[in-house]
C-alpha cells in the first residue's frame, strides 16, 4: 500500500539510518552543568523497531532530540540518513528534519483548530507538496490508520486512541526515513495501547520506515527488534533480534 521513499529503495539496507559517534550533550542550568548524554556511540539499522529504555532522567528524551535534529550535540557526530547534520545551516537543518524525520508524542500534539485531515496534511504543506498530491497522500494515510470517516473531526471530538492514530498518520505522511516516538502509549489504556502498537508495527512494515521509541511500556518494548538500555546518559546494554 505505502511506497518507500526513493532513498530507502536505493540505499543499502546494511547502512545505518542513524549513527552516533562519541556524542555528548551538556546543558547549563545557571552555574550548574548537567551532562545528559555522555559519549554515546550507536548505530540503528533501517526498517527496524528500535527501543531506547531506561529510568526517568537517564537521557532517553535527550537522545531522541539529538537524533531528531531538535538539539545539537555538545561534541561528537550525529549522522541521520547519511547526512552529518552538524554540517547543515539552521535553515538546511530545518528542511532536512521536515523531510526526513517524523514525530509522535505521548500528548499527541495535534493542532486543536484543525480537523484530522488538516493535521495529517500539515507536514506536506510545510514541504511544498502540491494540492493534488497532498490530498492523495493524506486520504491514503487516514485510510491506512482507519480514520478516513473521521477526517472532518477535530481533536476534541476524537478518543485518545484516535488522536494517536492521527499523530501516526501525520508522522508517516511525508514518508520519513525515521519516526521518533516519545512514550507514545503513555496516555492510553492497555487495550487501546495494544491496538496502537499493532498499528505502528504494521505501518512500520508497510512504509519501511525506522521507528525509534523512548518508552517505559513493557508491552511496547516486547515488540522491539533492537533495544538500547540507557543509564546516566550512557549506553549500558544492547539487544538485537535476529
C-alpha positions in Angstrom: 0.0 0.0 0.0 2.6 2.5 1.1 5.6 3.2 -1.2 9.1 3.6 0.4 10.9 6.8 -0.4 13.5 6.6 -3.2 16.3 7.0 -0.7 15.2 3.9 1.1 14.6 1.9 -2.1 18.0 2.8 -3.5 20.0 2.9 -0.3 21.9 -0.1 1.0 20.0 -1.8 3.8 23.2 -2.5 5.7 24.0 1.2 6.1 22.8 2.6 9.5 20.0 5.2 9.1 21.2 6.6 12.4 24.8 6.7 13.6 26.1 8.5 16.7 29.8 8.6 17.4 31.0 9.7 20.9 28.1 12.1 21.3 27.8 14.2 24.4 25.1 16.7 25.4 25.6 19.1 28.3 23.1 21.7 29.5 23.9 24.6 31.7 21.3 25.5 34.3 22.6 28.6 36.0 26.1 27.8 37.2 25.4 24.1 37.1 26.4 21.8 34.1 24.1 18.8 33.5 25.7 16.0 31.4 22.5 14.5 29.9 24.3 12.3 27.3 27.8 11.0 27.9 29.9 9.7 25.0 27.2 7.7 23.3 28.1 5.7 20.1 25.4 3.6 18.4 24.1 2.6 15.0 20.5 1.9 14.2 19.7 -0.2 11.1 16.9 0.9 8.7 13.5 -0.6 8.8 13.6 -1.6 12.4 11.5 -1.2 15.6 14.1 0.2 18.0 13.7 1.0 21.7 15.6 3.3 24.0 14.8 2.2 27.5 16.0 3.3 31.0 14.8 5.0 34.1 13.5 8.6 34.1 16.3 11.1 33.8 18.6 8.6 32.1 18.9 10.6 28.9 16.3 8.9 26.6 14.4 12.0 25.6 17.7 14.0 25.1 19.0 11.2 22.8 15.7 11.3 20.8 16.0 15.1 20.4 19.6 14.7 19.1 18.5 12.0 16.6 15.5 14.2 15.6 17.8 17.2 15.0 15.9 19.2 17.6 19.1 19.5 19.8 22.7 19.8 18.6 25.4 17.7 20.4 27.9 19.4 22.6 30.5 17.1 21.0 30.6 14.1 18.7 29.0 13.2 15.4 25.3 12.7 14.6 24.6 11.2 11.1 21.0 10.8 10.0 20.0 9.1 6.7 23.7 9.5 5.6 23.9 13.2 6.5 26.3 14.6 9.1 23.7 17.1 10.5 26.3 19.3 12.1 27.4 20.4 8.6 23.9 21.9 7.9 23.0 25.5 8.3 19.9 26.2 10.6 17.7 26.6 7.5 19.0 23.5 5.8 18.7 21.6 9.1 15.0 22.6 9.5 14.3 21.5 5.9 16.2 18.2 6.5 14.2 17.5 9.6 10.9 18.3 7.9 11.6 15.9 5.1 13.4 13.0 6.8 12.1 12.8 10.4 8.5 12.2 11.8 7.5 12.7 15.4 4.9 11.0 17.6 4.3 12.3 21.2 2.6 11.0 24.2 0.4 14.1 24.4 -0.5 13.7 20.7 0.4 17.4 19.9 -2.3 17.8 17.4 -3.4 21.3 16.4 -6.8 21.7 18.1 -8.3 24.1 15.5 -7.6 21.7 12.6 -9.5 18.7 11.5 -7.9 15.2 11.5 -7.4 15.7 7.7 -5.8 19.1 8.1 -3.5 17.8 10.9 -2.2 15.0 8.7 -1.9 17.3 5.7 0.1 19.9 7.6 3.6 18.4 7.2 3.0 18.3 3.4 2.1 22.0 3.4 5.4 22.7 5.1 7.4 20.9 2.5 5.6 22.5 -0.5 3.8 19.4 -1.9 1.2 20.3 -4.5 -2.5 20.3 -3.5 -3.5 17.1 -5.6 -0.6 15.1 -4.1 -1.4 16.4 -0.6 -5.0 15.2 -0.9 -4.0 11.8 -2.3 -1.3 11.2 0.4 -3.5 12.5 3.3 -6.5 10.4 2.4 -4.3 7.3 1.9 -2.8 7.7 5.3 -6.1 8.3 7.1 -7.5 5.2 5.4 -4.4 3.3 6.5 -4.9 4.2 10.1 -8.7 3.6 9.9 -9.8 7.2 10.3 -11.0 8.2 6.8 -14.5 8.5 8.1 -13.4 10.8 10.9 -11.3 13.1 8.7 -13.5 16.1 9.3 -13.5 15.8 13.1 -11.3 18.0 15.3 -9.1 16.5 18.1 -11.6 17.3 20.9 -14.1 15.1 19.0 -11.7 12.1 18.9 -10.8 9.4 21.5 -7.2 9.1 22.8 -6.6 6.2 20.5 -8.0 8.0 17.5 -5.8 11.1 18.3 -2.7 8.9 18.4 -3.7 7.3 15.1 -3.9 10.8 13.6 -0.5 11.5 15.0 0.9 8.3 13.5 -0.6 9.3 10.1 0.8 12.8 10.4 4.3 11.4 11.2 4.2 9.0 8.2 2.5 11.1 5.5 5.8 12.6 4.3 7.5 9.2 4.0 10.3 10.0 6.5 13.4 7.9 7.0 12.8 7.7 10.7 9.9 8.2 13.1 10.7 9.2 16.7 8.1 8.4 19.4 8.5 9.6 23.0 6.2 7.4 25.3 3.5 7.1 22.5 1.3 4.8 24.6 1.7 6.5 28.0 -1.7 8.3 27.8 -3.6 5.2 26.5 -5.3 2.4 28.4 -3.8 -1.0 27.8 -6.3 -2.2 25.2 -6.0 1.0 23.2 -2.2 0.9 23.6 -2.1 -2.6 22.2 -4.1 -1.6 19.1 -1.9 1.5 18.6 1.3 -0.7 18.9 -0.1 -3.2 16.4 -0.9 -0.3 14.0 2.6 1.2 14.4 4.2 -2.2 13.7 2.0 -2.7 10.6 2.8 0.8 9.3 6.5 0.4 10.0 6.5 -2.8 7.9 4.4 -1.3 5.1 6.2 2.1 4.9 9.7 0.5 5.5 10.4 3.3 8.0 12.6 3.0 11.1 10.7 3.6 14.3 12.7 4.7 17.3 11.0 4.8 20.7 11.7 6.1 24.2 9.4 4.2 26.5 8.8 2.5 29.8 5.9 0.5 28.4 6.7 -3.2 28.7 4.0 -4.1 26.1 5.7 -1.8 23.6 9.2 -2.9 24.5 8.2 -6.5 23.9 7.8 -5.7 20.2 11.4 -4.4 19.8 13.8 -5.5 17.1 16.6 -3.7 18.8 16.9 -2.4 22.3 19.4 0.1 23.8 19.4 0.5 27.6 20.5 3.9 28.8 21.6 4.9 32.3 23.1 8.1 33.5 23.4 9.3 29.9 25.3 6.3 28.5 24.5 3.1 26.7 24.9 0.2 29.2 23.3 -2.6 27.2 22.2 -3.6 23.7 20.0 -6.4 22.4 19.3 -7.2 18.8 16.6 -9.6 17.5 17.5 -11.9 14.6 
